[in-house]
Amino acid sequence: MYAFSNFMICSNSEIAQRIAYNPNRQLCCRCVTYDGDIYEQGTLSGGYVNQSIMVLPQYAELQGIEERIKRERSNFDGQR
């Protein structure tokens, strides 16, 4: 968990719920999970994002493919 000015980032929804909905109002605060779900007294917002439209995972996959191509080319050149 990480604490910022008026909210906490929590690793999962269970922890976020326990903090955000604490019966002792002095101990509760707004919480956000790694998935982007927001928990605070009176609300819950979803944070699910379709991974197939995200650019960074696609970029990481492309980087992996490029590295594999480089390895295969160097193996092929070494066999000549």
C-alpha positions as CSV (number, residue, x, y, z in Angstrom):
1,M,0.0,0.0,0.0
2,Y,1.1,3.5,-0.8
3,A,-0.4,6.6,0.8
4,F,-0.8,9.9,-1.0
5,S,-2.5,13.2,0.0
6,N,-6.1,11.9,0.3
7,F,-6.1,8.4,-1.0
8,M,-4.2,5.1,-0.7
9,I,-3.1,2.7,-3.5
10,C,-3.9,-0.9,-2.5
11,S,-2.7,-4.1,-4.0
12,N,-6.1,-5.7,-4.0
13,S,-9.8,-5.0,-3.6
14,E,-10.1,-6.7,-0.2
15,I,-7.6,-4.4,1.4
16,A,-9.1,-1.3,-0.3
17,Q,-12.6,-2.3,1.0
18,R,-11.4,-2.8,4.5
19,I,-9.8,0.7,4.6
20,A,-12.4,2.6,2.6
21,Y,-15.4,1.2,4.4
22,N,-13.9,1.1,7.9
23,P,-16.6,1.7,10.5
24,N,-14.3,4.1,12.3
25,R,-14.6,7.1,10.0
26,Q,-11.3,8.5,11.2
27,L,-9.5,5.5,9.8
28,C,-11.1,5.3,6.4
29,C,-10.0,7.1,3.3
30,R,-10.4,6.8,-0.5
31,C,-8.6,3.8,-2.0
32,V,-7.5,2.9,-5.5
33,T,-6.4,-0.6,-6.5
34,Y,-3.7,-1.5,-9.0
35,D,-6.6,-2.4,-11.4
36,G,-8.0,1.1,-11.1
37,D,-11.0,0.3,-8.9
38,I,-11.9,3.3,-6.6
39,Y,-13.3,2.6,-3.2
40,E,-14.6,5.4,-0.9
41,Q,-17.6,5.8,1.4
42,G,-20.7,5.7,-0.7
43,T,-19.2,4.8,-4.0
44,L,-17.4,2.1,-6.0
45,S,-16.0,2.7,-9.5
46,G,-14.7,0.1,-11.8
47,G,-11.3,0.2,-13.4
48,Y,-11.3,-2.7,-15.8
49,V,-9.6,-1.9,-19.2
50,N,-9.6,-4.2,-22.2
51,Q,-5.9,-5.2,-22.4
52,S,-6.2,-5.8,-26.2
53,I,-6.5,-2.1,-26.8
54,M,-3.7,-1.0,-24.6
55,V,-0.6,0.2,-26.4
56,L,2.1,-0.7,-23.8
57,P,1.4,-4.5,-23.7
58,Q,1.5,-4.5,-27.5
59,Y,4.7,-2.6,-27.5
60,A,6.3,-5.0,-25.0
61,E,5.2,-8.0,-27.2
62,L,6.7,-6.3,-30.3
63,Q,10.0,-5.8,-28.4
64,G,10.1,-9.5,-27.6
65,I,9.4,-10.5,-31.2
66,E,12.2,-8.2,-32.4
67,E,14.6,-9.7,-29.9
68,R,13.7,-13.2,-31.0
69,I,14.2,-12.2,-34.7
70,K,17.7,-10.9,-33.8
71,R,18.6,-14.1,-32.0
72,E,17.4,-16.3,-34.9
73,R,19.3,-14.2,-37.5
74,S,22.5,-14.4,-35.5
75,N,22.0,-18.2,-35.2
76,F,21.4,-18.5,-38.9
77,D,24.4,-16.3,-39.8
78,G,26.5,-18.4,-37.4
79,Q,25.6,-21.6,-39.2
80,R,26.7,-20.4,-42.6
